[in-house]
Amino acid sequence: MDKNGPIIVIEDSKGDQRIFEEIFKKLNFVNELLFFTDGNDALKYLNTTDKTPFLVISDINMPKMNGFELRAKIQENKALSRMCVPFLFFSTGGDKKAVEEAYALSVQGFFRKPDGIDALENTLFKIVEYWKECVAPNDYNE
């Protein structure tokens, strides 16, 4: 995890992407925001970039490759899984089955998209601040 690395947001709704962008600007986080509309494009980026992302925030229901499939592909890839990038789900849904499936894939968080921009801003602020404080295995030079 690179605390200054980009924050990957995988969200197929352009409206929700704009809301995320506005909130991150308002919160003055310095991390670059990179948006993808489906898991395929995000996976291609993760497999080809030389940057280590800070966070991955993913919707679940997306075209082509959903969030669960993306998370499984990341876990199957040794190089990607060693990057120790926190993977979080943000979804309008969140029934028990979805939450269980997410945690079976070792996600680091499952959040329901809150109603209202203020509530979303508060949640995103807490998430970013939490992960900025965490220590990851790749924080140590070997």
Buried (B, 14 or more C-beta within 10 A) or exposed (E): BBBEBBBBBBBBBEEBBEBBEEBBEEEEBEBBBBBBBBBBBBBEBBEEEEBBBBBBBBBBEBEEBBBBBBBBBBBEBEEBEEBBBBBBBBBEEBEEEBBEBBEEBEBBBBBEBBEEEEEBBEBBBEBBEEBBEEEBEBEEEE
